[in-house]
């Protein structure tokens, strides 16, 4: 069971998408796991063949529990007499009297629709699918729930998620010596450049300021790698790439921060498409395990809520989080003249064990330079 964030302690296996004997390669989706933050698609990180599954659907097991065994091309098949991994015996067998109702096969139901059906108490066998090939979508489940006048148990998942987030943030404030720095950046030129770019684009391909903010943070991480990585028992470990976690508010409450991978080496158009897809899938409950587990730094944009400045709590084991406030118009001195300019407050919360004020200051300066030259992003 992978750790899909610092606030995850256990997960429930929803279903296997591969069976013993199936060949898999790195990146394949092999299972769906239910967590406090919704259904997550679990990826495999080795090429090989599924030797056997250890956990059955319906079991809730702690992080670190072996779910399945994968035989790599150079390994012989394990004989039947080989003992199961040590994690397996500690897992209680699933209850057989309270399982969910029978549902259509994986080919016909998305993970988001499956989880929504559980939350809304909708029997998927009665839902007509309108997705590709007749698959059942989230909209189909919500429509069925509305027609049946069924409502979810009030706030169950949101309350659970809040508790998990609260526990992680309490630990972060308790264990991480935060240092906070902020700066105010003139983004008049950035917005003008953005307006010129979007005037030449179809509506569906227009860039959002948030995408430029994310790319600027990634550029700064490449220049100041001391803020891009993790704090472990061995000290600071630099990230293998710049994977920016994006704080996304969920429908009905709660928050997730899945990662955009390799942002510093991708174009703005690619980042924009991936960001839009990430937001859509986060709110539909169809994120991948890699997106939930390997962010090297997090960005939160509080400007959408009208907040001018924010100082966020670091999400362990990361060592920094960047917060952007609302773009506001302020009197600004430009070459000795007072002018109205559009400005944004950018703050960084950094782990003082991994870095210091000077490094964090250089990091903020790098973000400012990137925002002042949007054409280079």
Secondary structure, DSSP 8 states (H G I E B T S, - for coil): ----STT--EEEEEEESS-TT-EE-TT-EEEEEEETTEEEEEE--S-EEEEEE-S-TT-EEETT---EEEE-TTS----TTS---TTGGGS----SSS-------GGGB-HHHHHHHHHHT--GGG----SGGG-B-HHHHHHHHHHTT----TTHHHHHHHHHHHHHHHHHHHH--EEEEEEEEE-HHHHHHHHHHHHTS-GGG---HHHHHHHHHHHHHHH-GGGSEEEETTEEEE-SS--EEE-EE-TTS-EE--EETTGGGS-HHHHHHHHHHHHHHHHHT-EEHHHHH--SEEEEEGGGGT-S-------TTBSEEEEE---EEEEEEETTEEEEEEEEEEEEEEETTT--HHHHHHHHHHHHHHHHTGGG-
